[in-house]
Amino acid sequence: MKTKKAAICITVVFFMLTLSALAETKKLREIGRFKFAQIEDVVPPEEAMKILVDRYSKDIEKGFGMAGYGDVYPSFIELVKQSSFEERQLAVGERMEWMLFRSQGQIKLVRDLEWAGADPLSAISFTVVSNNKKYEFIMPKTCGNISLVKVEEFAATGQRPPYEEMQEEEPLHEIEKAKIYQDIYPLLTDTDLYCSIFIMDNDPPEMMIIGSERSYERTMVTDGEIVYVNKGKDDGLETGQLFLVFEVGPNVPGYGPVGIKRGRARIVDLEDTRSSAKLEKACGPIREGNYLVPFEEKESRLGKDLGHSVPPHRVDGLQAEVVYLETDFHQIGSGYYGIIDAGEEQGVQVGQQLIVFREEEKDAPLYIFGNVVVIDIQSQTSTVKVLSCRDALRMGDEIQSRPTQ
């Protein structure tokens, strides 16, 4: 296997799906409309892989979790880090188990596809061996999404997996243990703390973005760009102050609007009644009308996923319900965020791990299928991240405290 010199632009497939029945394979005929990641055609493959890891690993991890392959993600991203791929042609009529793409800024998943273009599709291929199985992933060479092509049993007979064939004298790299098998890893990351969602307990602040340097050209801005703010010296602002940028999302009946954290902005220039701020660590589209509040450093947490292998019955302590999901879908998987109807007033704490379950029949054992961690708390609601699950979380799923050991 060797690294190819072909240039790639990491974009997602535009697909024309023909369905005569819901169970039928969907036909993929064209590529090149929706971009998964912003990478220019001229970027060499090695640099493109680095950009994927540096900028989009969280998106990829979410996609893998949504597809139910979260345990394979660490091995896949390690191959991407090492640019360990080879070229291949996806033949007309060849199927894909699933494909990740982006629409309106959100990571999406579609299953059971068939390449139905006029010619074979040039792609780069990653072969991952994990859990005694061999997984082949591809990204189209001209416009590359991420797709799982096939899964095969891989017998542990001493045979080296394909991505180790080039390791003769000394290993090229060492695959780390998957997150769920590590003793300690970051349970709460910067992305969780500063790029997630929350329920707004109060009215939106007065301080907001009123424009940008390039507003004549586009409505959305991102990292490193300058925005204009409607407050200045007269409001007590000082150069160097850091603010959290957020946007107001949909309303959750009975609780309030959702706040969507979009990144940080640092004041770089002041006037009496307005100021200029430079965007730092943007984690989503930022636009005119987004709000700013003083940035508060939050504490990250190290720990381990405690899992959901617990007795299938109710326990004393917290009882709550999922009232909002971050995606356009009606369900979420590992790595995604949701909001539950219990918060500071109910004794919820940041870093607390909680069990997800359903009572499918009255007086029957509970169906326990997930474990979440609290990443943000408000007075009566909390934001949780799914650490692990064996089924997708849905609106109305129940949450409870972990049983005491």
Residue pairs with C-beta under 8 A, 6 or more apart in sequence:
1 84
1 85
1 86
1 162
1 163
1 165
1 166
2 86
2 166
3 45
3 46
3 83
3 84
3 85
4 45
4 85
4 86
4 87
4 124
5 44
5 45
6 45
6 87
6 124
6 141
7 41
7 42
7 43
7 44
7 45
7 48
8 39
8 41
8 43
8 45
8 48
8 124
8 139
8 141
8 142
8 144
9 35
9 39
9 40
9 41
9 43
9 142
9 143
9 144
10 35
10 36
10 37
10 38
10 39
10 48
10 51
10 52
10 56
10 139
10 144
11 31
11 32
11 33
11 34
11 35
11 36
11 37
11 143
11 144
11 145
12 33
12 34
12 35
12 36
12 100
12 101
12 102
12 143
12 145
13 28
13 30
13 31
13 32
13 33
13 34
13 99
13 101
13 140
13 143
13 145
14 30
14 31
14 32
14 33
14 34
15 26
15 27
15 28
15 29
15 30
15 31
15 99
15 110
15 113
16 27
16 28
16 29
16 30
17 26
17 27
17 28
17 110
18 26
18 27
19 26
25 95
25 112
25 113
25 114
26 110
26 112
26 113
26 114
27 113
27 114
27 116
28 96
28 99
28 113
28 114
28 115
28 116
28 117
29 116
29 117
30 117
31 117
31 121
31 140
31 142
31 143
32 142
32 143
34 101
34 102
34 103
35 102
36 56
36 59
36 100
36 101
36 102
36 144
36 145
36 146
37 51
37 52
37 55
37 56
37 59
39 48
39 51
39 52
43 51
45 83
45 85
45 124
46 83
49 80
49 81
49 83
49 85
50 81
52 60
52 80
53 77
53 80
53 81
57 77
58 191
58 335
59 102
59 107
60 73
60 76
60 77
60 100
60 146
61 70
61 73
61 77
61 335
62 107
62 335
62 336
63 100
63 107
63 109
63 146
64 70
64 72
64 73
64 76
65 73
65 333
65 334
65 335
65 336
65 386
66 100
66 107
66 109
66 332
66 333
66 334
66 335
66 336
67 98
67 100
67 109
67 148
67 333
68 333
69 135
69 148
70 180
70 333
70 334
70 335
70 388
71 130
71 131
71 178
71 180
72 128
72 130
72 131
72 135
72 178
73 178
74 175
74 176
74 177
74 178
74 179
75 128
75 129
75 130
75 175
75 178
76 126
76 128
76 135
76 137
78 173
78 175
78 176
79 85
79 126
79 127
79 128
79 163
80 126
81 173
82 172
82 173
84 126
84 163
84 172
84 173
85 124
85 125
85 126
86 124
86 125
87 122
87 123
87 124
87 125
87 141
88 123
88 124
88 125
88 138
89 120
89 121
89 122
89 123
90 96
90 115
90 120
90 121
90 122
90 123
90 138
90 140
90 149
91 115
91 120
92 115
92 116
92 117
92 118
92 119
92 120
93 114
93 115
93 116
94 114
94 115
94 149
95 112
95 113
95 114
95 115
95 149
96 112
96 113
96 114
96 115
96 138
96 147
96 148
96 149
97 111
97 112
97 147
97 148
97 149
97 150
97 151
98 109
98 110
98 111
98 112
98 113
98 147
98 148
99 109
99 110
99 111
99 113
99 145
99 146
99 147
99 148
100 107
100 108
100 109
100 145
100 146
100 147
101 107
101 108
101 109
101 110
101 145
102 108
104 328
105 284
105 285
106 327
106 328
108 328
113 147
115 121
121 140
122 140
122 141
122 142
123 138
123 139
123 140
123 141
123 144
124 138
124 139
124 141
124 144
125 136
125 137
125 138
125 149
126 136
126 137
126 138
126 139
126 163
127 134
127 135
127 136
127 137
127 161
127 162
127 163
128 134
128 135
128 136
128 137
128 163
129 135
129 154
129 161
129 162
129 163
130 178
132 153
132 154
132 155
132 156
133 151
133 152
133 153
133 154
134 151
134 152
134 153
134 154
134 161
134 162
135 148
135 150
135 151
136 148
136 149
136 150
136 151
137 146
137 147
137 148
137 149
138 146
138 147
138 149
139 145
139 146
139 147
154 161
160 167
164 171
166 172
176 182
179 185
179 305
180 305
180 307
180 388
182 304
183 304
184 302
184 303
184 304
185 302
185 303
185 304
186 300
186 301
186 302
187 301
187 302
187 303
187 304
187 305
187 351
187 373
187 387
188 298
188 299
188 300
188 301
188 350
188 351
188 373
188 375
188 385
189 300
190 281
190 300
191 283
192 375
192 385
193 298
193 300
193 375
193 376
194 244
194 261
194 263
194 264
194 281
194 283
194 298
195 261
195 262
195 263
195 283
195 284
196 261
196 326
196 337
196 375
196 376
196 383
196 385
197 249
197 258
197 259
197 260
197 261
197 324
197 326
197 337
197 339
197 383
198 258
198 259
198 261
198 339
198 376
198 378
198 381
198 383
199 252
199 255
199 256
199 257
199 258
199 259
199 324
199 339
199 378
199 380
199 381
199 383
200 248
200 256
200 257
200 258
200 259
200 378
201 256
201 378
201 379
201 380
204 248
204 291
205 291
205 292
205 293
206 230
206 231
207 229
207 230
207 231
207 235
207 243
207 291
207 292
207 293
208 229
208 230
208 289
208 290
208 291
208 292
209 227
209 228
209 229
209 245
209 265
209 286
209 287
209 288
209 289
209 290
209 291
209 292
210 228
210 229
210 230
210 274
210 288
211 227
211 228
211 288
212 221
212 225
212 226
212 227
212 228
212 288
213 225
213 226
213 227
214 221
214 225
215 288
219 287
219 288
220 285
220 286
220 287
221 227
221 279
221 282
221 286
221 287
222 279
222 282
222 285
222 286
223 263
223 279
223 280
223 281
223 282
224 278
224 279
224 280
225 278
225 279
226 268
226 276
226 277
226 278
226 279
227 265
227 276
227 277
227 279
227 286
228 274
228 275
228 276
228 277
229 237
229 265
229 267
229 274
229 275
229 276
229 277
229 292
230 273
230 274
231 237
231 273
231 274
231 275
232 270
232 271
232 272
232 273
232 274
232 275
233 270
233 271
233 272
233 273
233 275
234 272
234 273
235 273
237 267
237 270
237 275
238 267
238 270
239 267
239 268
239 269
239 270
240 266
240 267
241 266
241 267
241 294
242 264
242 265
242 266
242 267
242 280
242 294
242 295
243 264
243 265
243 266
243 267
243 277
243 292
243 293
243 294
243 295
244 261
244 263
244 264
244 292
244 293
244 294
244 295
244 296
245 261
245 262
245 263
245 264
245 265
245 279
245 282
245 286
245 290
245 291
245 292
246 259
246 260
246 261
246 262
246 290
246 291
246 292
246 293
247 259
247 260
247 262
247 284
247 286
247 287
247 289
247 290
247 291
248 257
248 258
248 259
248 260
248 291
249 257
249 258
249 259
249 260
250 257
250 258
251 257
251 258
252 258
252 323
252 324
252 339
252 381
254 323
255 323
255 339
255 341
255 380
255 381
258 324
258 339
260 284
261 283
261 284
262 282
262 283
262 284
262 285
262 286
262 290
263 279
263 280
263 281
263 282
263 283
263 284
263 286
264 279
264 280
264 281
264 282
264 295
265 277
265 278
265 279
265 280
265 292
266 277
266 278
266 280
267 275
267 276
267 277
268 276
268 277
268 278
269 275
269 276
270 276
277 292
279 286
298 350
299 350
301 350
301 351
303 351
305 353
305 371
305 387
305 388
306 353
306 371
306 402
307 371
307 388
308 355
308 356
308 368
308 369
308 370
308 371
308 388
308 389
308 390
310 355
310 368
310 402
310 403
311 403
312 357
312 365
312 366
312 367
312 368
313 365
313 366
314 366
314 400
315 400
315 401
315 402
315 403
315 404
316 401
317 400
317 401
318 342
318 346
318 347
318 348
318 354
318 399
318 400
318 401
319 342
319 398
319 399
319 400
320 340
320 341
320 342
320 346
320 354
320 382
320 398
320 399
320 400
321 340
321 341
321 396
321 397
321 398
321 399
322 338
322 339
322 340
322 356
322 393
322 394
322 395
322 396
322 397
322 398
322 399
323 339
323 340
323 341
323 381
323 395
324 338
324 339
324 395
325 331
325 332
325 336
325 337
325 338
325 339
325 393
325 394
325 395
326 332
326 336
326 337
326 338
327 336
330 394
330 395
331 392
331 393
331 394
332 338
332 386
332 392
332 393
333 386
333 389
333 392
333 393
334 386
334 387
334 388
334 389
335 385
335 386
336 385
336 386
336 393
337 375
337 383
337 384
337 385
337 386
338 372
338 383
338 384
338 386
338 393
339 381
339 382
339 383
339 384
340 354
340 381
340 382
340 384
340 399
341 380
341 381
342 348
342 380
342 381
342 382
342 399
343 377
343 378
343 379
343 380
343 381
343 382
344 377
344 378
344 379
344 380
345 379
345 380
346 380
348 374
348 377
348 382
349 374
349 377
350 374
350 375
350 376
350 377
351 373
351 374
352 373
352 374
353 371
353 372
353 373
353 374
353 387
353 402
354 371
354 372
354 373
354 374
354 384
354 399
354 400
354 401
354 402
355 368
355 370
355 371
355 399
355 400
355 401
355 402
355 403
356 368
356 369
356 370
356 371
356 372
356 386
356 389
356 393
356 397
356 398
356 399
357 366
357 367
357 368
357 369
357 370
357 397
357 398
357 399
357 400
358 366
358 367
358 369
358 397
358 398
359 366
359 367
359 398
360 367
369 389
369 390
369 391
370 386
370 388
370 389
370 390
370 391
370 393
370 397
371 386
371 387
371 388
371 389
372 384
372 385
372 386
372 387
372 393
372 399
373 384
373 385
373 387
374 382
374 383
374 384
375 383
375 384
375 385
376 382
376 383
377 383
384 399
386 393
